[in-house]
Amino acid sequence: MSELNKLTYFIDRGFNEYEPLMDYHSGKVGIDEMYARQLCTYLIANGIQYELTSNEMQENEEMLIVKQIGPNENYGDEANYRGRGIFIEFRKPNERGRKLTEIRSANHYDVIRYLLKDIVDIPGYGPMFTTSTEIDEDRGCYVVYVRGMNEPE
């Protein structure tokens, strides 16, 4: 099995045209972060929201194909976590992105545990359904969007 050493985001411009957006090398970020990024259905970078459309591999490179959605919608309670550690925010998309809480993670493997789940146990709120996941490159955090166990989809 080959060693993962590069993760590249590509924007799908249509007509089989793919533009490199950004890349990460295993010398700079851990394999755990590379895997966590691959589990996020959305990416926020430079004020733009992207949606993951394909997760691919070629030899020892991982490729995430994204489509540009448009300008990112900012919520009034957003914090910047850059340089403060690894954070996950939990938000309610059907309540204008209201932030329920945030947790600090020791490493990206702890983040992966949350990103893999259909139902997450949110401190202070209990179990909730995951509706989507995001990595916010601009703010340096992961966001898990959730809805209550009895709320309609």
N, C-alpha and C positions, 0 to 999 in steps of 0.2 A: 504494500500500500504506500502510495506516495505521500510525502509530507506537505500539508497545506502551508503555502508560504506567501500567497497574495490573494487579496480580495479586491475586486474592482467593480464599481458601479458604472453602468452604461445607461444613457438615456436613449430610449427607442424613439427615433425621429420618424419612423415609418419608412416604407419602401426599402426594407433591409438596411437601413442606415442607423448605426449605433455610435453615439458620441460618448467618449469617456467622461465621467463626471468627477470621480475621485477614486483613489485606491489606498489600500492599507497593506503593509508588509509585516510579516510575522516578527521581524526584528524590532519593530516599533510598537505593535499591539499584540496581545496574546491570542492564541488560538481560540480561547474561550470568548473573547470579544468578537472575533470573526464569526463564530457560530451564532452568538447572540444577535448580531446584525442581520444574519440570514433569516432569523425567525420573525423579524419585524415586517409587517405588511405595508407600513408607510415609512417614508424618510422625509425629514425636514432639513433642508440645507440652503443657506443663503436666502432665507425668506420664501423659499419655494417648497411646495408640497409635492412629493412624488409617491406613486403607488407601485409596489413590487408586482411585476407581471411574470417574471421568470427567474428561477434560481438554478444556475447551471455550473458545471465544472468542466475543466479541460486540463488534463494532467494534474499539476499541483497548483492550479489557479482556480479560484471561485469567482463566478461572475453573477452579479445581481443586475437584472434588466428592469429598469423602472420607466414609467411613463409620467410625464409632467402633468400634474393636476391644475396647478395655478398658484397664486400667492397664498402663503400660509395664513390661516386665521389665527390671530393672537388673542389669547384670553388675558383678562386683566390681572390675574393672580399668578402669572408665569414667573418663575425664578430662573436665574442663570446658575447652573451647577458647575460650570467649568472650574477646574482646579480644586473642587471641594470633595471629590470622590465619585463613587458610582451610585446614582440615584434612580429610583423608579417612582413615577407619579401615577396615581390612579384617578381617572377622570370619568365623568358621566357625559357621553356625547349628546344624549337626549335632554340634557339640562345645560345646554350651551357650554359644554366642556368643564362644568364645575369640578374643581379639584376636591377629592375626598380626603386624600392624605398622600404622603410620600414616605418612602423608606430608603435608608442607605444600605447598600449591599457591600459585603466584604469583597466580592469578586464577581466576574461576569457569569460564573457557573450558577450563582444564586439567582441572577437575572434570568438565565436560561430556564430555570425551574418555573418561574412565573410566565415566561413567554410561551412555554409548551402547553400550558393548561387551558382547558375550556372553562373551568371554574377555579377561581382563585380565592384564597382566604385573606381578606383585606383587614389589617389591624384596625380595630374599632368599628368595623362594619360587618365582618363575617363573610361568608361565601357569596360570591357574585359571579355572573357569567362574563367571560371575556368577549368583547365584540370586535376589537382590533388591537393591534400593537404598533408602536411607532418608535423610531429612534430620532430624537430631535438633536441634530448635529449642532444647530445654532446655540442651544441652551445646555448641551452636554448631559442629556438624560434620556432615559427610556420612559415611554408613556404607555400604560395599559388602560384601554377604554373598557368600561364595564357597565352592566345593567343588573338591577336587582333580580333575585331568583323568581319573583312573581311579576316582573315587568314584561310587557309584550316586546317582541323583537322589533 
